[in-house]
């Protein structure tokens, strides 16, 4: 994928190019990431007292000593920054606060839609803009107002959905916008139970929801990883395809506009702040984080991350249950 968000020939999507960044996101990130090998981190040890955050133990990780203090920190939420119960731990909140004290933007880059950012309500020290929907939009954390959106071309989305139906019987679809969601009547999506969701054909959903920033594919019997493999052969480069594990009895794939990913949108945010890729550290756990971790000067994967992330040369840190992100940030900023 490139970092450029191009207007599709006959589409309705907005166009945006990041000068000097989008041209070589993958190649630049790979060169930087290859400078570090993936070395497991030792156990963190005794838990930190709730009233003694300053007593956290340094990570015994020699690679961290070679990393220059970052100018920007980016992190995924679920499975990475958030604990297994979906909360922000005291250590991770302390890490975000420390970054804020030092003037280091702490940017959330998540696959979550805007309406699922309530968990960050108490994280006032985070960067005021959040990357949502796998890079499909940038929104204000305080208000949820879209700052940038990168919609799919409607005709392309319909064509891809039709091709996937023919190749993968039983697949159904949903559309996500910056503020809403809708799915087909027979979709197994858990979002059907959310207030205000829309149900209808893709044409009806497109008309009722407006600009779509993510196409979601669901299958009741095929797991996400297998579904992604099957879909990749059909989609090609028409849309950007990825997936993350879901805690539901169905598989799910996620598609954004061509070239649109967490990496490309993070590149845009960094360009607006005057920060280079080499000055960024990023944390993640799933395939939808891979491009971002590759683009950043240093990518970190949590120990509980997807198996495919463990062979990409990213530095491994403790799991989200062990506050690996927060502990690593505190070490990097010390």
Secondary structure in CASP SS format (residue, H / E / C, confidence):
PFRMAT SS
TARGET T0000
AUTHOR 0000-0000-0000
METHOD secondary structure of the structure
MODEL  1
X C 1.00
X C 1.00
X C 1.00
X C 1.00
X E 1.00
X C 1.00
X C 1.00
X C 1.00
X C 1.00
X C 1.00
X C 1.00
X C 1.00
X C 1.00
X C 1.00
X C 1.00
X E 1.00
X C 1.00
X C 1.00
X C 1.00
X C 1.00
X C 1.00
X H 1.00
X H 1.00
X H 1.00
X H 1.00
X H 1.00
X H 1.00
X H 1.00
X H 1.00
X H 1.00
X H 1.00
X H 1.00
X H 1.00
X C 1.00
X C 1.00
X C 1.00
X C 1.00
X C 1.00
X C 1.00
X C 1.00
X C 1.00
X C 1.00
X C 1.00
X C 1.00
X C 1.00
X C 1.00
X C 1.00
X C 1.00
X C 1.00
X C 1.00
X C 1.00
X C 1.00
X H 1.00
X H 1.00
X H 1.00
X C 1.00
X C 1.00
X C 1.00
X C 1.00
X C 1.00
X C 1.00
X H 1.00
X H 1.00
X H 1.00
X H 1.00
X H 1.00
X C 1.00
X C 1.00
X C 1.00
X C 1.00
X C 1.00
X E 1.00
X E 1.00
X E 1.00
X E 1.00
X C 1.00
X H 1.00
X H 1.00
X H 1.00
X H 1.00
X H 1.00
X C 1.00
X C 1.00
X C 1.00
X C 1.00
X C 1.00
X C 1.00
X C 1.00
X C 1.00
X H 1.00
X H 1.00
X H 1.00
X H 1.00
X H 1.00
X H 1.00
X H 1.00
X H 1.00
X H 1.00
X H 1.00
X H 1.00
X H 1.00
X C 1.00
X C 1.00
X C 1.00
X E 1.00
X E 1.00
X E 1.00
X E 1.00
X E 1.00
X C 1.00
X C 1.00
X C 1.00
X C 1.00
X H 1.00
X H 1.00
X H 1.00
X C 1.00
X H 1.00
X H 1.00
X H 1.00
X C 1.00
X C 1.00
X C 1.00
X C 1.00
X C 1.00
X C 1.00
X C 1.00
X C 1.00
X E 1.00
X E 1.00
X E 1.00
X E 1.00
X H 1.00
X H 1.00
X H 1.00
X C 1.00
X E 1.00
X E 1.00
X E 1.00
X E 1.00
X C 1.00
X C 1.00
X C 1.00
X C 1.00
X C 1.00
X E 1.00
X E 1.00
X E 1.00
X E 1.00
X C 1.00
X C 1.00
X C 1.00
X C 1.00
X H 1.00
X H 1.00
X H 1.00
X H 1.00
X H 1.00
X H 1.00
X H 1.00
X H 1.00
X H 1.00
X H 1.00
X H 1.00
X H 1.00
X H 1.00
X H 1.00
X C 1.00
X C 1.00
X C 1.00
X C 1.00
X E 1.00
X E 1.00
X E 1.00
X E 1.00
X E 1.00
X C 1.00
X C 1.00
X C 1.00
X C 1.00
X E 1.00
X E 1.00
X E 1.00
X C 1.00
X C 1.00
X C 1.00
X C 1.00
X C 1.00
X C 1.00
X H 1.00
X H 1.00
X H 1.00
X H 1.00
X C 1.00
X C 1.00
X C 1.00
X C 1.00
X E 1.00
X E 1.00
X C 1.00
X C 1.00
X H 1.00
X H 1.00
X H 1.00
X H 1.00
X H 1.00
X H 1.00
X H 1.00
X H 1.00
X C 1.00
X C 1.00
X C 1.00
X C 1.00
X E 1.00
X E 1.00
X E 1.00
X E 1.00
X E 1.00
X E 1.00
X C 1.00
X C 1.00
X C 1.00
X C 1.00
X H 1.00
X H 1.00
X H 1.00
X H 1.00
X H 1.00
X H 1.00
X H 1.00
X H 1.00
X H 1.00
X H 1.00
X H 1.00
X H 1.00
X C 1.00
X C 1.00
X C 1.00
X C 1.00
X E 1.00
X E 1.00
X E 1.00
X C 1.00
X C 1.00
X C 1.00
X C 1.00
X C 1.00
X C 1.00
X C 1.00
X C 1.00
X E 1.00
X E 1.00
X E 1.00
X E 1.00
X E 1.00
X E 1.00
X C 1.00
X C 1.00
X C 1.00
X C 1.00
X C 1.00
X H 1.00
X H 1.00
X H 1.00
X H 1.00
X H 1.00
X H 1.00
X H 1.00
X H 1.00
X H 1.00
X H 1.00
X H 1.00
X H 1.00
X C 1.00
X C 1.00
X C 1.00
X H 1.00
X H 1.00
X H 1.00
X E 1.00
X E 1.00
X E 1.00
X E 1.00
X E 1.00
X C 1.00
X C 1.00
X H 1.00
X H 1.00
X H 1.00
X H 1.00
X H 1.00
X H 1.00
X H 1.00
X H 1.00
X H 1.00
X C 1.00
X C 1.00
X E 1.00
X E 1.00
X E 1.00
X E 1.00
X E 1.00
X C 1.00
X C 1.00
X C 1.00
X C 1.00
X H 1.00
X H 1.00
X H 1.00
X H 1.00
X H 1.00
X C 1.00
X C 1.00
X C 1.00
X E 1.00
X E 1.00
X E 1.00
X C 1.00
X C 1.00
X H 1.00
X H 1.00
X H 1.00
X C 1.00
X H 1.00
X H 1.00
X H 1.00
X H 1.00
X H 1.00
X H 1.00
X H 1.00
X H 1.00
X H 1.00
X C 1.00
X C 1.00
END
